[in-house]
């Protein structure tokens, strides 16, 4: 007993020493004396009341706050950024600890009066952070008169109404608070005059999680309390805006619409009515919400008795009623449903979900101390890569992490003042486009804005006054943190305080492990790769928090090969491969690719996946979908991405749909180590293909046919036709080649189409060179020279070989177009080519048949055929080894026409 008394004595003495009583010699002349105010929560979960006792002291009660580094009572003229940052310390007391429902008296410094203080703040000096404050210009005098006594219950059962009559000016303050779990609390205040109750849900949970609270069906008991429950589901949207939606639980499942239009599961009230306008029957009204220090808080109002009797339960404020609650992942709207849907909460009872009996008229306050989240960093994280510039711009301060702040802050890659993570030894490139009034620099000062102006010292690691620019003329800053760079530094503007935020300096990572990296569409995913002889190592990292990350090879997620990385419920990283041929869950087919070095991890909600796979899968003639997933390093690889809240290795459903996805594919040039937005190359390739078809399918074959079957024309008409067609075809071939190379920005000899095409063009280009050096034709009756014979054989063989190879290039080009670019109707175009060349073959057979018929008539006809002059009849075979004037006999001339026709000119 004596020991307890001593402990109490020393503890009480400690409190008296730290928090002094009011000064008995202090006057009470200031108008603020006896006024009571509520603290405005800014950060560090600060709540509480302040009452002005006299001209030189004030009392703080029910005070909650997470600890800071060097925290003081701070005075300022107003709550604006400039005035707050230029404020002053008003008390010797420091607040460098966590406070839990604490009460104490604070004495002002001797030279400080209330007339100097319009705003009283809890201020962290090193970071210039406002944890919370009171504006005395807006003070409501709450303590001037005693609060009204509780009135007897109208039911006359002895219960007292617990509506205490206190006027709350801050949306974070309530009359009552109940602990639901270690991480979840509910606060409420009754407003009987308006037949309503205002509820505040507060949870140390993830940004993409929901908070659900509501009343069970009075007729439900035991394990079926959720069925028929009327609950409000709250959370935050992707743009940080809070929401609340009225739900009704008709089944233990996610909300599903049946074919007849009815709904079942955990659905918004409006869905049961068949309305597409979510919120039409929403009996909950959002009042306020914030996300601070890893804690979600949403305040809303709902009626007590005037409710929709079908999907809402009236709340008897004097009765003991069963309430239910849950925490879990939320699924954002997508193309199928336009509302936020809570997922299965999972977890253990009374940690992730639970129930209890509650009478809202009872005064309850068992919430002792602030909620302390394990992960307090909600700000986006940008991970710098050596070869990808960080685009620095400026814009409005939508959710700056360290208030107060100026109206304009820095953006990196379109994110508001993110945490920038860099690796030691890896150069970081900034493309500064924030304006001429913003000069970027990296500093040891957490506030920025040139610490020397505040009579402080700082270490500048990079940047300075010359590093400013605009979008039309950006300035580049390259900085390589080294082993001497501290783990935590800051990026800011040299001319304005608190425009930037924190830089985390870590050891080397993906940028050091992979040779190449690019940022995919919308700057939300970074893609890394290293090429080997027969394989490629790939990594992908999301730049925002998600439950899974998927990258796909194709023009979109449909008809693509996808790699999905996630961390399962046991904390194990998983990577699965899929073939996707549709937009629903049944169209996602698990494949069995030969992957090695597979890893997946999550860090602060950021997913990173890694794998190594062969460039050309070895399937041994099998017809599995993954056998066609070939990566050609010389061909641009189309890469898309998607993210969502949850993934599973089996039983995929609509809940696994993505919440975010790339708006278009990015063409990754694997050999170059770069990327570019996909352009619609199909028209380019169509023009290229048509030009090649015109050359190899019409003009060049036409020139050969002219040389073979138009020798009967007078003079050299056949020769002119032959030359014009051949030169026209060759010109079109070269133009088509240049057209494709210029548009595709590359020329790599890898695919069968390119190889056949180069061979055909080479053979075609030989022909005009060969024609320019042809030997002179022998005179009539002279023996053909050996050079002429060799030349004729070579010319004919090369020309016809070029046609055969060119036709092969046409067919392989169609195949390449279908496989790599997903062009439609390739199969039909292939058949059209086959039919076209079959028609040409039939025409050649017919012409050849007629030629032989004419030869037969010349041999056996006696009246209609006359031996022609050799000058006019160029069908004489020049490939015979000898030739004399005696060869002018009809038999010899006829036989000569059977031979292949040369270019005799």
VENTA-V353546 format. One record per backbone hydrogen bond with DSSP energy under -1.0 kcal/mol. CO is the residue of the C=O (numbers start at 1). NH is the residue of the N-H. E is the energy in kcal/mol with one decimal. If there is no record, write none. Layout:
BEGIN
co=CO nh=NH e=E
co=CO nh=NH e=E
END
This chain:
BEGIN
co=1 nh=5 e=-1.9
co=2 nh=6 e=-2.3
co=3 nh=7 e=-2.4
co=4 nh=8 e=-2.5
co=5 nh=9 e=-2.5
co=6 nh=10 e=-2.7
co=7 nh=11 e=-2.5
co=8 nh=12 e=-2.6
co=9 nh=13 e=-2.4
co=10 nh=14 e=-2.2
co=11 nh=15 e=-2.0
co=12 nh=16 e=-2.2
co=13 nh=17 e=-2.1
co=14 nh=18 e=-2.4
co=15 nh=19 e=-2.9
co=23 nh=26 e=-1.8
co=27 nh=55 e=-3.0
co=30 nh=33 e=-1.9
co=32 nh=35 e=-2.2
co=35 nh=52 e=-2.2
co=37 nh=50 e=-2.5
co=40 nh=133 e=-1.1
co=43 nh=46 e=-1.1
co=44 nh=66 e=-2.7
co=47 nh=64 e=-2.4
co=48 nh=39 e=-2.4
co=49 nh=61 e=-2.2
co=50 nh=37 e=-2.8
co=51 nh=59 e=-3.1
co=52 nh=34 e=-3.3
co=56 nh=108 e=-2.5
co=57 nh=53 e=-1.3
co=57 nh=54 e=-1.5
co=58 nh=106 e=-3.1
co=59 nh=51 e=-2.7
co=60 nh=104 e=-2.4
co=61 nh=49 e=-2.6
co=63 nh=102 e=-2.2
co=64 nh=47 e=-1.8
co=65 nh=99 e=-2.5
co=70 nh=125 e=-2.5
co=71 nh=95 e=-2.2
co=72 nh=123 e=-3.0
co=73 nh=90 e=-2.0
co=74 nh=121 e=-3.4
co=75 nh=88 e=-2.1
co=76 nh=118 e=-1.9
co=76 nh=119 e=-2.0
co=80 nh=84 e=-2.8
co=81 nh=85 e=-2.4
co=82 nh=86 e=-1.2
co=84 nh=87 e=-1.8
co=88 nh=75 e=-3.4
co=90 nh=109 e=-2.6
co=95 nh=97 e=-1.3
co=99 nh=65 e=-2.0
co=102 nh=63 e=-2.6
co=104 nh=60 e=-3.3
co=106 nh=58 e=-2.3
co=109 nh=112 e=-1.7
co=113 nh=116 e=-1.5
co=114 nh=117 e=-1.3
co=118 nh=136 e=-2.2
co=119 nh=76 e=-1.7
co=120 nh=134 e=-2.2
co=121 nh=74 e=-2.9
co=122 nh=131 e=-2.9
co=123 nh=72 e=-2.9
co=124 nh=129 e=-1.7
co=129 nh=124 e=-2.7
co=131 nh=42 e=-1.9
co=131 nh=43 e=-2.4
co=132 nh=122 e=-2.7
co=133 nh=40 e=-2.9
co=134 nh=120 e=-2.4
co=135 nh=138 e=-1.5
co=136 nh=139 e=-1.2
co=140 nh=142 e=-1.3
co=151 nh=161 e=-1.6
co=153 nh=156 e=-1.4
co=159 nh=153 e=-1.3
co=162 nh=164 e=-1.2
co=170 nh=173 e=-1.7
co=176 nh=188 e=-1.5
co=177 nh=366 e=-1.7
co=178 nh=186 e=-2.5
co=183 nh=204 e=-2.2
co=184 nh=180 e=-2.2
co=184 nh=181 e=-2.1
co=185 nh=202 e=-2.3
co=186 nh=178 e=-3.0
co=187 nh=200 e=-3.3
co=188 nh=176 e=-1.7
co=189 nh=198 e=-2.8
co=191 nh=196 e=-2.2
co=195 nh=304 e=-2.3
co=196 nh=191 e=-2.5
co=197 nh=302 e=-2.0
co=198 nh=189 e=-2.1
co=199 nh=300 e=-2.6
co=200 nh=187 e=-2.8
co=201 nh=298 e=-2.1
co=202 nh=185 e=-2.9
co=203 nh=205 e=-1.4
co=203 nh=296 e=-2.8
co=206 nh=209 e=-1.6
co=208 nh=330 e=-2.0
co=210 nh=328 e=-1.3
co=211 nh=234 e=-3.0
co=212 nh=326 e=-1.8
co=213 nh=232 e=-3.1
co=214 nh=324 e=-2.5
co=215 nh=230 e=-2.8
co=217 nh=220 e=-2.2
co=221 nh=224 e=-1.7
co=226 nh=229 e=-2.2
co=229 nh=249 e=-1.9
co=230 nh=215 e=-2.0
co=231 nh=247 e=-3.4
co=232 nh=213 e=-2.0
co=233 nh=245 e=-2.0
co=234 nh=211 e=-2.3
co=235 nh=243 e=-1.9
co=237 nh=240 e=-1.9
co=241 nh=237 e=-2.9
co=243 nh=235 e=-1.6
co=245 nh=233 e=-2.7
co=246 nh=269 e=-2.4
co=247 nh=231 e=-1.8
co=248 nh=267 e=-1.8
co=249 nh=228 e=-3.5
co=251 nh=253 e=-2.3
co=253 nh=266 e=-1.7
co=256 nh=264 e=-1.9
co=258 nh=261 e=-1.8
co=262 nh=258 e=-3.3
co=264 nh=256 e=-2.5
co=265 nh=250 e=-2.5
co=265 nh=267 e=-1.1
co=267 nh=248 e=-2.7
co=268 nh=271 e=-1.1
co=270 nh=275 e=-1.9
co=271 nh=274 e=-1.5
co=276 nh=278 e=-1.1
co=277 nh=280 e=-1.6
co=279 nh=282 e=-1.2
co=285 nh=301 e=-2.2
co=288 nh=299 e=-3.4
co=290 nh=297 e=-2.3
co=292 nh=295 e=-2.2
co=295 nh=292 e=-2.1
co=296 nh=203 e=-2.2
co=297 nh=290 e=-2.5
co=298 nh=201 e=-2.6
co=299 nh=287 e=-2.8
co=299 nh=288 e=-1.8
co=300 nh=199 e=-3.0
co=301 nh=285 e=-2.5
co=302 nh=197 e=-2.3
co=304 nh=315 e=-3.7
co=305 nh=307 e=-2.0
co=308 nh=312 e=-2.2
co=316 nh=319 e=-1.6
co=321 nh=358 e=-3.3
co=322 nh=216 e=-2.5
co=323 nh=356 e=-1.9
co=324 nh=214 e=-2.0
co=325 nh=354 e=-2.0
co=326 nh=212 e=-2.5
co=328 nh=210 e=-3.2
co=329 nh=343 e=-3.0
co=331 nh=341 e=-2.4
co=337 nh=334 e=-2.7
co=341 nh=331 e=-3.3
co=348 nh=351 e=-1.8
co=348 nh=352 e=-2.4
co=352 nh=327 e=-2.9
co=353 nh=350 e=-4.5
co=354 nh=325 e=-2.2
co=356 nh=323 e=-3.0
co=358 nh=321 e=-2.2
co=359 nh=362 e=-1.4
co=364 nh=177 e=-2.4
co=366 nh=368 e=-1.2
co=380 nh=419 e=-3.0
co=382 nh=421 e=-3.2
co=390 nh=431 e=-3.1
co=391 nh=413 e=-2.6
co=392 nh=433 e=-3.4
co=393 nh=411 e=-3.1
co=395 nh=409 e=-2.7
co=396 nh=398 e=-1.5
co=403 nh=130 e=-2.2
co=407 nh=397 e=-1.9
co=409 nh=395 e=-2.2
co=410 nh=417 e=-2.5
co=411 nh=393 e=-2.3
co=412 nh=415 e=-1.5
co=415 nh=412 e=-2.0
co=419 nh=382 e=-3.0
co=420 nh=504 e=-2.8
co=421 nh=384 e=-2.7
co=422 nh=506 e=-2.9
co=423 nh=426 e=-1.9
co=428 nh=479 e=-2.8
co=429 nh=390 e=-3.3
co=430 nh=477 e=-2.3
co=431 nh=392 e=-2.5
co=432 nh=475 e=-1.7
co=435 nh=438 e=-1.5
co=439 nh=494 e=-2.8
co=440 nh=464 e=-1.7
co=441 nh=492 e=-2.5
co=442 nh=461 e=-2.7
co=442 nh=462 e=-1.2
co=443 nh=490 e=-2.7
co=447 nh=498 e=-3.7
co=450 nh=453 e=-1.6
co=451 nh=454 e=-1.8
co=451 nh=456 e=-2.0
co=452 nh=455 e=-1.5
co=459 nh=444 e=-1.4
co=462 nh=442 e=-2.7
co=464 nh=467 e=-1.6
co=466 nh=468 e=-1.5
co=467 nh=440 e=-2.2
co=469 nh=435 e=-3.0
co=473 nh=470 e=-1.1
co=475 nh=432 e=-3.2
co=477 nh=430 e=-3.4
co=479 nh=428 e=-3.3
co=481 nh=425 e=-3.5
co=482 nh=485 e=-1.6
co=487 nh=505 e=-2.9
co=489 nh=503 e=-3.3
co=490 nh=443 e=-3.0
co=492 nh=441 e=-2.2
co=493 nh=449 e=-1.7
co=499 nh=410 e=-3.1
co=501 nh=491 e=-2.2
co=502 nh=420 e=-2.5
co=503 nh=489 e=-2.1
co=504 nh=422 e=-2.8
co=506 nh=424 e=-2.5
co=509 nh=512 e=-1.1
co=509 nh=513 e=-1.2
co=510 nh=514 e=-1.9
co=516 nh=529 e=-2.0
co=518 nh=527 e=-3.2
co=520 nh=523 e=-1.8
co=524 nh=543 e=-3.0
co=525 nh=520 e=-3.0
co=526 nh=541 e=-2.2
co=527 nh=518 e=-2.4
co=528 nh=539 e=-2.0
co=529 nh=516 e=-1.8
co=530 nh=537 e=-2.5
co=534 nh=615 e=-2.4
co=535 nh=532 e=-2.8
co=536 nh=613 e=-2.2
co=537 nh=530 e=-1.8
co=538 nh=611 e=-2.6
co=539 nh=528 e=-3.2
co=540 nh=609 e=-2.6
co=541 nh=526 e=-2.6
co=548 nh=644 e=-1.3
co=549 nh=565 e=-3.1
co=550 nh=642 e=-2.4
co=551 nh=563 e=-2.8
co=552 nh=640 e=-2.5
co=553 nh=561 e=-1.3
co=560 nh=580 e=-2.4
co=561 nh=553 e=-2.2
co=562 nh=578 e=-2.5
co=563 nh=551 e=-2.1
co=564 nh=576 e=-2.3
co=565 nh=549 e=-2.4
co=566 nh=574 e=-3.4
co=568 nh=571 e=-2.2
co=572 nh=568 e=-2.6
co=574 nh=566 e=-2.1
co=576 nh=564 e=-2.6
co=577 nh=591 e=-2.6
co=578 nh=562 e=-2.5
co=579 nh=589 e=-2.8
co=580 nh=559 e=-2.0
co=580 nh=560 e=-1.2
co=584 nh=587 e=-1.5
co=585 nh=588 e=-1.5
co=587 nh=581 e=-2.0
co=589 nh=579 e=-2.8
co=593 nh=595 e=-1.6
co=596 nh=612 e=-2.2
co=599 nh=610 e=-2.9
co=601 nh=608 e=-2.5
co=603 nh=606 e=-1.6
co=605 nh=546 e=-2.3
co=606 nh=603 e=-2.0
co=607 nh=542 e=-2.5
co=608 nh=601 e=-2.3
co=609 nh=540 e=-2.4
co=610 nh=599 e=-2.3
co=611 nh=538 e=-3.4
co=612 nh=596 e=-2.6
co=613 nh=536 e=-2.6
co=615 nh=631 e=-2.7
co=619 nh=622 e=-1.4
co=624 nh=627 e=-1.4
co=625 nh=628 e=-1.6
co=626 nh=629 e=-1.4
co=628 nh=630 e=-2.2
co=632 nh=635 e=-2.1
co=637 nh=668 e=-2.9
co=638 nh=554 e=-1.3
co=639 nh=666 e=-2.0
co=640 nh=552 e=-2.6
co=641 nh=662 e=-2.3
co=642 nh=550 e=-2.8
co=643 nh=659 e=-2.9
co=643 nh=660 e=-2.0
co=644 nh=547 e=-3.0
co=644 nh=548 e=-1.6
co=653 nh=656 e=-1.9
co=654 nh=657 e=-1.7
co=660 nh=643 e=-2.9
co=665 nh=678 e=-1.7
co=666 nh=639 e=-2.2
co=667 nh=676 e=-2.0
co=668 nh=637 e=-2.5
co=668 nh=670 e=-1.2
co=669 nh=673 e=-2.2
co=669 nh=674 e=-1.3
co=674 nh=669 e=-2.6
co=676 nh=667 e=-2.9
co=679 nh=681 e=-1.7
co=681 nh=685 e=-2.6
co=682 nh=686 e=-2.5
co=683 nh=687 e=-2.4
co=684 nh=688 e=-2.4
co=685 nh=689 e=-2.8
co=686 nh=690 e=-2.7
co=687 nh=691 e=-2.5
co=688 nh=692 e=-2.2
co=689 nh=693 e=-2.5
co=690 nh=694 e=-2.7
co=691 nh=695 e=-1.9
co=692 nh=696 e=-3.2
co=693 nh=697 e=-2.3
co=694 nh=699 e=-2.6
co=695 nh=700 e=-2.8
co=698 nh=702 e=-1.9
co=699 nh=703 e=-2.3
co=700 nh=704 e=-1.7
co=701 nh=705 e=-2.5
co=702 nh=706 e=-2.2
co=703 nh=707 e=-1.8
co=704 nh=708 e=-1.5
co=705 nh=709 e=-3.1
co=706 nh=710 e=-1.6
co=710 nh=713 e=-1.4
co=714 nh=717 e=-1.2
co=716 nh=720 e=-2.1
co=717 nh=721 e=-2.3
co=718 nh=722 e=-2.3
co=719 nh=723 e=-2.7
co=720 nh=724 e=-2.8
co=721 nh=725 e=-2.4
co=722 nh=726 e=-2.2
co=723 nh=727 e=-2.7
co=724 nh=728 e=-2.2
co=725 nh=729 e=-2.5
co=726 nh=730 e=-2.4
co=727 nh=731 e=-2.2
co=728 nh=732 e=-2.1
co=729 nh=733 e=-2.1
co=730 nh=734 e=-2.2
co=731 nh=735 e=-2.3
co=732 nh=736 e=-2.6
co=733 nh=737 e=-2.2
co=734 nh=738 e=-2.4
co=735 nh=739 e=-2.4
co=736 nh=740 e=-2.1
co=737 nh=741 e=-2.4
co=738 nh=742 e=-2.4
co=739 nh=743 e=-1.8
co=740 nh=744 e=-2.7
co=741 nh=745 e=-1.1
co=741 nh=746 e=-1.0
co=748 nh=750 e=-1.3
co=751 nh=755 e=-2.1
co=752 nh=756 e=-2.7
co=753 nh=757 e=-2.6
co=754 nh=758 e=-2.6
co=755 nh=759 e=-2.1
co=756 nh=760 e=-2.6
co=757 nh=761 e=-2.5
co=758 nh=762 e=-2.5
co=759 nh=763 e=-2.3
co=760 nh=764 e=-2.4
co=761 nh=765 e=-2.4
co=762 nh=766 e=-1.2
co=766 nh=770 e=-3.0
co=767 nh=771 e=-2.7
co=768 nh=772 e=-1.6
co=771 nh=774 e=-1.1
co=779 nh=782 e=-2.1
co=785 nh=789 e=-1.9
co=786 nh=790 e=-2.5
co=787 nh=791 e=-2.6
co=788 nh=792 e=-2.3
co=789 nh=793 e=-2.4
co=790 nh=794 e=-2.6
co=791 nh=795 e=-2.8
co=792 nh=796 e=-2.3
co=793 nh=797 e=-2.5
co=794 nh=798 e=-2.6
co=795 nh=799 e=-2.0
co=796 nh=800 e=-2.3
co=797 nh=801 e=-2.1
co=798 nh=802 e=-2.5
co=799 nh=803 e=-1.6
co=800 nh=804 e=-2.0
co=801 nh=805 e=-2.8
co=802 nh=806 e=-2.6
co=803 nh=807 e=-2.3
co=804 nh=808 e=-1.9
co=805 nh=809 e=-2.1
co=806 nh=810 e=-1.8
co=807 nh=811 e=-1.9
co=808 nh=812 e=-2.5
co=809 nh=813 e=-2.0
co=810 nh=814 e=-1.8
co=811 nh=815 e=-1.9
co=812 nh=816 e=-2.5
co=813 nh=817 e=-2.3
co=814 nh=818 e=-1.8
co=815 nh=819 e=-2.3
co=816 nh=820 e=-2.4
co=817 nh=821 e=-1.3
co=817 nh=823 e=-1.3
co=825 nh=829 e=-2.0
co=826 nh=830 e=-2.3
co=827 nh=831 e=-1.8
co=828 nh=832 e=-1.9
co=829 nh=833 e=-2.2
co=830 nh=834 e=-2.3
co=831 nh=835 e=-2.6
co=832 nh=836 e=-2.3
co=833 nh=837 e=-2.4
co=834 nh=838 e=-1.9
co=835 nh=839 e=-2.3
co=836 nh=840 e=-2.0
co=837 nh=841 e=-2.3
co=838 nh=842 e=-2.6
co=839 nh=843 e=-2.4
co=840 nh=844 e=-2.4
co=841 nh=845 e=-2.4
co=842 nh=846 e=-2.4
co=843 nh=847 e=-2.8
co=844 nh=848 e=-2.7
co=845 nh=849 e=-2.1
co=846 nh=850 e=-2.5
co=847 nh=851 e=-2.3
co=848 nh=852 e=-2.2
co=849 nh=853 e=-2.1
co=850 nh=854 e=-2.5
co=851 nh=855 e=-2.1
co=852 nh=856 e=-2.4
co=853 nh=857 e=-2.3
co=854 nh=858 e=-2.3
co=855 nh=859 e=-2.0
co=856 nh=860 e=-2.6
co=857 nh=861 e=-2.8
co=869 nh=872 e=-1.1
co=869 nh=873 e=-2.4
co=884 nh=887 e=-2.0
co=885 nh=888 e=-1.4
co=886 nh=889 e=-1.0
co=889 nh=893 e=-2.4
co=890 nh=894 e=-2.5
co=891 nh=895 e=-1.9
co=892 nh=896 e=-2.2
co=893 nh=897 e=-1.2
co=895 nh=898 e=-1.5
co=896 nh=899 e=-1.2
co=902 nh=904 e=-1.2
co=903 nh=905 e=-1.1
END
